[in-house]
Amino acid sequence: MSLTITNLRVKYGAVTAIGGISLEVKAGEMFFLLGPSGCGKSTLLRSVAGFIEDFEGEMQFSGNSLKGVPPHQRDFGMVFQNYALFPHLTVFGNVAFGLEARGVGGDELKSRVAGALKLVGLTGYEERRPAELSGGQQQRVALARAVVIKPRLLLLDEPLSNLDAKLRWEMRSEIRRIHKETGITALYVTHDQKEALSLGDRMAILKDGRIEALGAPRALYYNPPNRFAAGFLGDLNELQGVVQEGAGLRVKTPLGEMSVPDAEGRPEGVKVGANVTVFCRPESMCVLPLEGEALPAGYTLLTDQAQVTGSAFLGEHTLYEIEPPGGGRWRSYRHEVGKSGISDGARVRIGVAAEAWRVVV
């Protein structure tokens, strides 16, 4: 059961919220809509849910048009950012609500509610009310309420944004597990890159109501099609350069000529003589004192003229901000188990992992 969207356009007066989006969410897929605030991702989700009726284009589910189909007839489950639980109902009553609205009762209702609560790890919480639950438990109830109706499509609108960092991590694992166990097709909206990268089968990155990038998380992270997508998914250590003639993809920069893996195909516009941005991610760059430590295997020296401008100890590693020769700002992670950190202002060597460089225009 797949969702197909063709040239969807949504306007609020003179403002275009969605400017012609086409995509397909495949059966059983966890598909993410990712982008900054105001990019149109929630408008797209609400259109699929049926909350926005005034749109141009076409939306189909399993080959059937969704135009004119009200939300309650679509058999879609939805998990809201604020959970939207009924405070006067118990956990059992909240989860049972959708089933009762569909005429399910008796032993079947009890069995399906019990199964949904077991799925989200809330067996024994049936008689509690939302006010007696933690934020994570409330989100589990919201998930149970959405999946208990056996929806054709599960819609999630930034469901983890109100949770603290530890709970977000725990709920990511729970959502991944529940999705694998149920096999439900899911469309998930978030502005959190780590959420999308860790959970998604595929994702679309939106900007100003249009799709800037579409693909699998690893592919988009390591081989983004443009500068916006590259920068939105993570930090970039970048240099400006010019594409050179010769075999492979080589870029001349102020720090030398960088060899870029060409196996995934060049982004559009990357031709000999083109001005491009060549970059690597912080995790593929190492920062070392000038003396006393050898470059890790597989790394090559980029420069010994960089300077540490700041650092943040994060427990499992230290994040260093570095100024390369010629100016700019780079970031690199350094594992320092049993080691002291590098002082601000220190001059350092920078190494880059083999085949780490990528290019965008």
Secondary structure, DSSP 8 states (H G I E B T S, - for coil): --EEEEEEEEEETTEEEEEEEEEEE-TT-EEEEE-STTSSHHHHHHHHHTS----EEEEEETTEE-TT--GGGTTEEEE-TT----TTS-HHHHHHHHHHHTT--HHHHHHHHHHHHHHTT-TT-TT--GGGS-HHHHHHHHHHHHHTT--SEEEEESTTTTS-HHHHHHHHHHHHHHHHHH---EEEEES-HHHHHHH-SEEEEEETTEEEEEE-HHHHHHS-SSHHHHHHHS--EEEEEEE-SSSSEEEEETTEEEEE--TT---TT--TT-EEEEEE-GGGEEEEESSS----TTEEEEEEEEEEEEEEE-SS-EEEEEE-TTS--EEEEE--TT-----TT-EEEEEEETT--EEE-
